[in-house]
Amino acid sequence: MDPRQRLIVALDVPTAAAARKIVAAVGDSAHAYKVGMQLYTAEGPSVVRELVASGHRVFLDLKYHDIPNTVGAAVREAARLGVSMLTVHASGGGKMLRAAVDAAQAANPDLLVLAVTVLTSLNDDDLGKIGLRGGVLDQVLRLAALALSNGCKGVVASAREAGALRAEFGHGFAIVTPGVRLAGTGPDDQARVVTPAEAFAAGSSHIVVGRPITEAVDPAAEARAILGQIG
């Protein structure tokens, strides 16, 4: 895989104009972009269509979590937009995950349905406060097993769990890792952060990088520095 497909730049900005500015600044240093809740809520599906039409791969990160019929319908619409990857919450359960996978397969067999395990902003203490027994790793492995057994082609997880995921389930699925920071930079609101090199060494197949690139003086140079760590 082209390393530029393994680096996903997060367009966590409030307007399509701001997103276009980032895409232009990054240039040919990345081919994949994440459209998340902020940008999608502000601009709607038009921003996704624009990115797809310009030849970019889109990771639609809306983390669907609802009854199976509702999620399946949402995934069908996302597939029609031409996105390459999208997220659902693994905690929605097996029936919901299967509905998402079936909808994706019917519309676009190449669409990656990724199950979010445990958000990278959470730690063991946070899970205890919401009533979950065991630590982050236990929960990640539990939810990944549920997702993969119901047809998901990958999961979203911290690189801190990637090694255990590979050991448990092998290499036939994607691990998309957010919360990636270059060495020497702050974690912002993330709790489980790693460097790009650490993420790929641990077994991640893709990384999502936002502020370190989008807020850099030279986004293209920052993206190239990250590409240099992709093995």
C-alpha positions as CSV (number, residue, x, y, z in Angstrom):
1,M,0.0,0.0,0.0
2,D,1.2,3.5,-0.8
3,P,2.3,5.1,2.5
4,R,0.2,8.1,1.6
5,Q,-2.9,5.9,1.9
6,R,-1.9,4.8,5.3
7,L,-1.7,8.3,6.6
8,I,-5.2,9.8,7.1
9,V,-5.2,13.6,7.7
10,A,-8.1,14.6,10.0
11,L,-10.1,17.6,8.7
12,D,-11.4,18.6,12.1
13,V,-12.3,22.1,11.0
14,P,-15.6,24.0,10.9
15,T,-15.9,24.9,7.2
16,A,-15.3,23.4,3.8
17,A,-13.1,26.4,3.0
18,A,-10.8,25.5,5.9
19,A,-10.8,21.9,4.8
20,R,-9.9,22.9,1.2
21,K,-7.0,25.1,2.6
22,I,-5.6,22.1,4.5
23,V,-5.9,19.7,1.5
24,A,-4.2,22.3,-0.7
25,A,-1.4,22.8,1.8
26,V,-0.8,19.1,2.3
27,G,-0.7,18.6,-1.5
28,D,0.6,15.2,-2.7
29,S,1.9,14.2,0.8
30,A,-1.4,12.5,1.7
31,H,-4.2,10.9,-0.3
32,A,-6.7,10.1,2.5
33,Y,-8.7,12.5,4.7
34,K,-11.0,12.1,7.6
35,V,-14.3,13.9,7.7
36,G,-15.6,13.7,11.2
37,M,-18.6,15.0,13.1
38,Q,-17.6,18.7,13.2
39,L,-17.0,19.2,9.5
40,Y,-19.9,16.9,8.4
41,T,-22.3,18.7,10.8
42,A,-21.2,22.1,9.5
43,E,-21.1,21.3,5.7
44,G,-23.0,18.0,5.2
45,P,-22.4,15.4,2.5
46,S,-21.3,18.0,-0.1
47,V,-17.8,18.2,1.4
48,V,-17.4,14.4,1.1
49,R,-18.5,14.5,-2.5
50,E,-16.0,17.2,-3.2
51,L,-13.1,15.3,-1.7
52,V,-14.1,12.1,-3.5
53,A,-14.5,13.9,-6.8
54,S,-11.0,15.4,-6.5
55,G,-9.6,11.9,-6.2
56,H,-9.1,11.6,-2.5
57,R,-10.0,8.7,-0.2
58,V,-12.4,9.7,2.5
59,F,-12.6,8.2,6.0
60,L,-16.1,9.1,7.2
61,D,-15.8,9.1,11.0
62,L,-19.3,9.6,12.3
63,K,-19.2,6.6,14.6
64,Y,-22.7,5.3,13.9
65,H,-24.4,3.8,17.0
66,D,-28.1,3.1,16.8
67,I,-30.6,0.3,16.1
68,P,-29.5,-2.0,13.3
69,N,-32.0,-0.7,10.7
70,T,-31.0,2.9,11.3
71,V,-27.3,2.2,11.1
72,G,-27.7,0.0,8.0
73,A,-29.6,2.8,6.2
74,A,-26.9,5.3,7.2
75,V,-24.1,3.1,5.9
76,R,-26.0,2.7,2.6
77,E,-26.1,6.5,2.2
78,A,-22.4,6.8,3.1
79,A,-21.5,4.2,0.5
80,R,-23.3,6.2,-2.1
81,L,-21.2,9.2,-1.3
82,G,-18.1,7.1,-2.3
83,V,-16.3,7.0,1.0
84,S,-13.6,4.4,1.4
85,M,-13.9,3.8,5.1
86,L,-16.4,4.6,7.8
87,T,-16.9,4.0,11.5
88,V,-19.5,2.3,13.7
89,H,-19.3,1.8,17.5
90,A,-18.6,-1.9,18.3
91,S,-20.6,-1.4,21.5
92,G,-23.7,-1.2,19.3
93,G,-23.7,-5.0,19.3
94,G,-23.5,-7.8,16.9
95,K,-26.8,-7.2,15.1
96,M,-26.0,-3.6,14.5
97,L,-22.5,-4.5,13.3
98,R,-23.9,-7.1,10.9
99,A,-26.4,-4.6,9.5
100,A,-23.7,-2.1,8.8
101,V,-21.5,-4.7,7.1
102,D,-24.4,-6.1,5.0
103,A,-25.3,-2.6,3.9
104,A,-21.7,-1.8,2.9
105,Q,-21.3,-5.1,1.0
106,A,-24.5,-4.5,-1.0
107,A,-23.4,-1.0,-2.0
108,N,-19.6,-1.3,-2.3
109,P,-17.8,-4.5,-1.4
110,D,-14.5,-2.5,-1.1
111,L,-15.9,-0.2,1.7
112,L,-14.1,-0.7,5.0
113,V,-16.5,-0.8,7.9
114,L,-14.4,-0.1,11.0
115,A,-15.6,-0.8,14.5
116,V,-14.6,1.7,17.2
117,T,-13.4,-0.2,20.3
118,V,-12.4,2.2,23.1
119,L,-11.9,5.9,22.4
120,T,-8.3,7.0,22.7
121,S,-9.3,9.7,25.1
122,L,-10.3,7.1,27.7
123,N,-8.2,5.2,30.2
124,D,-8.9,2.3,32.7
125,D,-10.3,4.7,35.3
126,D,-12.7,6.2,32.8
127,L,-14.0,2.8,31.9
128,G,-14.6,2.0,35.5
129,K,-16.6,5.1,36.0
130,I,-19.0,4.1,33.2
131,G,-19.5,0.7,34.7
132,L,-17.2,-1.4,32.6
133,R,-15.2,-4.1,34.3
134,G,-11.6,-4.8,33.3
135,G,-9.2,-2.4,31.7
136,V,-8.9,-0.9,28.3
137,L,-7.1,-3.8,26.7
138,D,-9.7,-6.3,27.9
139,Q,-12.5,-4.1,26.4
140,V,-10.7,-3.6,23.1
141,L,-10.1,-7.3,22.6
142,R,-13.7,-8.1,23.6
143,L,-15.2,-5.6,21.2
144,A,-12.7,-6.5,18.4
145,A,-13.8,-10.1,18.6
146,L,-17.4,-9.1,18.3
147,A,-16.7,-6.8,15.4
148,L,-14.6,-9.2,13.4
149,S,-17.0,-12.1,14.0
150,N,-19.7,-10.0,12.5
151,G,-17.9,-9.1,9.3
152,C,-16.1,-5.8,10.0
153,K,-12.9,-5.4,8.1
154,G,-11.1,-3.5,10.8
155,V,-11.2,-1.7,14.1
156,V,-10.2,1.6,15.5
157,A,-7.9,1.3,18.4
158,S,-4.9,2.8,20.1
159,A,-1.5,1.4,19.0
160,R,-1.0,0.4,22.6
161,E,-3.5,-2.4,22.0
162,A,-2.5,-3.1,18.4
163,G,0.1,-5.7,19.3
164,A,-2.4,-7.7,21.4
165,L,-4.9,-7.4,18.6
166,R,-2.5,-8.8,16.1
167,A,-1.5,-11.6,18.4
168,E,-5.1,-12.5,19.1
169,F,-6.6,-12.1,15.6
170,G,-3.8,-12.1,13.1
171,H,-3.2,-9.7,10.2
172,G,-6.2,-10.1,8.0
173,F,-7.9,-6.8,9.1
174,A,-7.2,-3.1,9.4
175,I,-6.2,-1.4,12.6
176,V,-6.8,2.4,12.3
177,T,-5.1,4.3,15.1
178,P,-5.9,7.9,16.1
179,G,-4.2,9.8,18.8
180,V,-0.8,9.9,17.0
181,R,1.7,12.5,17.8
182,L,5.3,13.2,16.8
183,A,7.9,12.8,19.5
184,G,8.1,15.8,21.7
185,T,4.6,17.1,21.1
186,G,1.8,17.3,23.6
187,P,-1.1,14.8,23.8
188,D,-3.9,17.4,23.7
189,D,-7.1,15.7,24.8
190,Q,-5.8,12.2,24.1
191,A,-5.0,9.7,26.8
192,R,-3.3,6.9,24.9
193,V,-0.9,8.5,22.4
194,V,2.0,7.1,20.4
195,T,4.4,8.2,17.7
196,P,3.8,7.2,14.0
197,A,6.8,4.8,14.2
198,E,5.4,3.2,17.4
199,A,2.0,2.8,15.8
200,F,3.2,0.9,12.8
201,A,5.7,-1.2,14.8
202,A,2.9,-2.2,17.0
203,G,0.7,-3.4,14.1
204,S,-1.4,-0.5,13.1
205,S,-2.2,-0.4,9.4
206,H,-3.3,3.2,9.2
207,I,-2.9,6.3,11.4
208,V,-5.1,9.4,11.8
209,V,-3.2,12.6,12.4
210,G,-5.0,15.9,12.9
211,R,-3.6,18.9,14.7
212,P,0.2,18.1,14.3
213,I,-0.4,18.4,10.5
214,T,-3.3,20.8,10.2
215,E,-1.9,23.4,12.7
216,A,1.7,23.1,11.4
217,V,3.4,26.1,9.8
218,D,4.1,23.8,6.8
219,P,1.5,21.0,6.8
220,A,3.1,19.3,3.8
221,A,6.5,19.1,5.5
222,E,4.9,17.7,8.6
223,A,3.0,15.1,6.6
224,R,6.3,14.1,4.8
225,A,8.0,13.7,8.2
226,I,5.3,11.3,9.3
227,L,5.5,9.4,6.0
228,G,9.2,8.9,6.8
229,Q,8.2,6.9,9.8
230,I,5.9,4.6,7.9
231,G,7.5,1.2,7.4
